[in-house]
Each structure stands twice: as structure tokens, then as C-alpha cells.
């Protein structure tokens, strides 16, 4: 099954907790701290898998969570880092934040990869908290929590040239006679239910290129009619369009009106698509016995070019907006069409999809940020990623541990903010599961 859009939940691993441990050493109080650090949590990494062609692997699996880091151990041993979650996707996959719609990554080349979520840092063992006045630290830092995010994956096939046109105008036939692709071909609409790709191998005189057959469009496709709107995104990356038209009018439509209708659908889906350079391919010329329909199309097309000279002139100078006549069913005229297409392809660039700069990691969360709210019971509730991690690390029954906790809160400016909010001695401060009375 061809699958080109899906949503998945991804999560990085939690960092391992630091260890509280004391070594045995003569004349050293409690043996001296030797608790090791926790291991780092695994990252979530997306990469281009050259074997993948669709997003079908995500049909039955929607959750991808990296491994947690292991706890630290005695003798200052660091815990094992969690394994990364490696997610392979086809070239052409775009990754969006499902909530905001922000583009996070556009993976196009075989070497492309991105760390989308970094694993939590391992917590520090108690070896780090010994000082001249605190020689027996009975606490360690908890590992940082991992992060989760729902992302939307969209596949936009990477083809140099896209075939567009109404259903049954011969797109699949043209693909089959010019490449090694084997699309299903039949005399009914929407035979092509998914995009097909093929490679056109020209001789040494002209470059080869990738050709994509997109399911046939009908009027209203950009608004959801038919099947074409599902696949219009796949021609956004192409450099050039081959616009196939049944010049014989075998289905009772006017060939030139077909040309206008398809371009209207392209413009409604994405205005840039209508401006993309095209080569007009008149197919089924053998069914236009006296050539009158072909001549009529050419005359109206020349007038259209004249009326749209400003929009088409630049690409015409580069070789686009030419008209070719073919009989795809018997391969007549197809070789010349493909050679010409290959010869001008280098004149056009593929559209880049980078509405925002793609960061090295998709995370842009301020770890030190925190919020203070007053709960219904009057307690001052503090929430924040780094503060939560700190609270989880503290042994509330140990005086030195609690003293270190308060020292860190003071450094973060928490007590200053609480005083600005009007906190009084004896009021409750709540940091997740940790509660204590405020005393100035």
C-alpha cells in the first residue's frame, strides 16, 4: 500500500539517576562519596533509508521511544547510555510538529539525518557534591526526563519531472514506454491509485532523469474532488511538468479547456505550481484523423502564450512551454520528447521547502524556565523541567540535601519571585511531590 502521510509519537530516553554510594577507606568519614553518574537517555534520530519508498512501515506502529539511560553505580561508575531510537524514512520526507505545524526537517539526500529529540542528561552521582563543609553528601541528582512530541510525516516524492493531466490521457502509458516502471494501465478513470516513479535513461548525449506519474486530476481536485488532490504535493518538488492532453477529445472534452482546467487546479492547490515550467504533450494524435483538433489547440495555445507572455517568457527562453505531438501507445515521438526534456532540465531548479531554518535539534525548550501559580489551597506551585529534576533528586529528610536544594532554588531566583508575588512566612511551596514551608 502506498502511504504518504502519517502521525507518530516520538520520545527521547530519560537520563539515568546518579548514585548515592560511599567507598570504604580508612580514616575517611563514611568511606567518602563514590556514586557514579547516570547514563544519558537515547536520542530520537531520523535518517534517510534508501530502501524505503513509502511511509507504509508506520501503518501499524505509531510510537517510537528511545531507551532510558541506566543508573550510576558505586566506585564512580557511569551508567550505560540509552540506545538511540533510529527511524528510517524515504528520501523526500518532511517532518512537522503535529501541534504547531512547524517544519522541523526536510530529508532529501541519502546522507540526511537529524536528531529531533535529545535524550535526558544523566544525573550526577554524590561524588560531585562533596565540599569542605559537606563531606558526606547523602543525595545525588536524578536523570533528566526525556521529551515526547507528536510529529506528522509527509512524503513528497523526489522526481525531476512530473506527469499531469486528466484521467486516461495516457500518463501511465507514457511512463511505461519510456521507463522500466510497470504501472497498471486500463481504459477507466483512476487506474493509477498512487504515484509511480520511473527513470528515463537517455543516451550519453542527454541526461537521464526521474519521471513521476501522478494520479489523474479532475476539476475540483484542489478542493478534494477525485484522487488527484491526495498526490498534488508530489509534484511540488519537480523541476518541470509534462502536461499530457488527449488532443483527440475522445471523451467528449475540449483539449484546450482541459489544459486550462488542469492549470486552474494546480494554481488553487499551490499558486507556485501553476508557474512551474511545462512541456505540453498532445497524445493520441492518431485519433485526430485530419489534424484539425491538433491545429486548433496549437492556435489557441499560441494566443494563450501571448496573453501570458509576462508569466511565461523567462521559462520559454529556457526551453519550456513547447508543444510535442506523440502516440504513447506505439511509442511514436516519445524518444524525442524525453531527449528534449533531459536537455533542458538543468535550466530549472527544484523548489526548496525551508519556511524556517531547520535547527540541529528540533528542541528549543528553555530548561531553566519555570512558572509559579497559586493553587486553590493557597500553596505556591512551581513547575519547570529543570526544577522538577532538582526536586526529584533531593532527600527531604537529610539536612544537607535540603540545604543544597534551597541553595539551588535561590540561584534560580525562585525566592525573589515568590516574594514579589507576596508570599509570607509559613506559606506552602509545592514543587511537584516536594512541599515545604517558606521561611524568609
C-alpha positions, 0 to 999 in steps of 0.5 A: 500500500502506498502511504504518504502521510502519517502521525507518530509519537516520538520520545527521547530516553530519560537520563539515568539517576546518579548514585548515592554510594560511599567507598570504604577507606580508612580514616575517611568519614563514611568511606567518602562519596563514590556514586557514579553518574547516570547514563544519558537517555537515547536520542530520537534520530531520523535518517534517510533509508534508501530502501524505503519508498513509502511511509507504509512501515508506520501503518501499524506502529505509531510510537517510537521511544528511545531507551532510558539511560541506566543508573550510576553505580558505586566506585564512580561508575557511569551508567550505560547510555540509552540506545538511540531510537533510529527511524528510517524514512524515504528520501523526500520526507518532511517532518512537522510538529503535529501541534504547531505545524512547524517544519522541523526537517526536510530529508532529501539526500541519502546522507540526511539525518537529524536528531529531533529529540535529545535524550535526558542528561544523566544525573550526577552521582554524590561524588560531585557534591562533596565540599569542605563543609559537606563531606558526606553528601547523602543525595545525588541528582536524578536523570533528566526526563526525556521529551515526547512530541507528536510529529506528522510525516509527509512524503513528497516524492523526489522526481525531476519531472512530473506527469499531469493531466486528466484521467486516461490521457495516457500518463501511465502509458507514457511512463511505461514506454519510456521507463522500466516502471510497470504501472497498471494501465486500463481504459477507466478513470483512476487506474493509477491509485498512487504515484509511480516513479520511473527513470528515463535513461537517455543516451550519453548525449542527454541526461537521464532523469526521474519521471513521476506519474501522478494520479489523474486530476479532475476539476475540483481536485484542489478542493478534494474532488477525485484522487488527484488532490491526495498526490498534488504535493508530489509534484511540488518538488519537480523541476518541470511538468509534462502536461499530457492532453488527449488532443483527440477529445475522445471523451467528449472534452475540449483539449484546450479547456482541459489544459486550462482546467488542469492549470486552474487546479494546480494554481488553487492547490499551490499558486507556485505550481501553476508557474512551474515550467511545462512541456505540453504533450498532445497524445493520441494524435492518431485519433485526430484523423485530419489534424484539425483538433491538433491545429486548433489547440496549437492556435489557441495555445499560441494566443494563450502564450501571448496573453501570458507572455509576462508569466511565461517568457523567462521559462520559454527562453529556457526551453519550456512551454513547447508543444510535442505531438506523440502516440504513447501507445506505439511509442511514436515521438516519445524518444524525442520528447524525453531527449528534449526534456533531459536537455533542458532540465538543468535550466530549472531548479527544484523548489526548496521547502525551508519556511524556517531554518531547520535547527540541529535539534528540533528542541528549543525548550528553555530548561531553566524556565519555570512558572509559579501559580497559586493553587486553590489551597493557597500553596505556591506551585512551581513547575519547570523541567529543570526544577522538577529534576532538582526536586526529584533528586533531593532527600527531604529528610537529610539536612544537607540535601535540603540545604543544597536544594534551597541553595539551588532554588535561590540561584534560580531566583525562585525566592525573589519571585515568590516574594514579589508575588507576596508570599509570607512566612509559613506559606506552602511551596509545592514543587511537584511531590516536594512541599515545604514551608517558606521561611524568609 
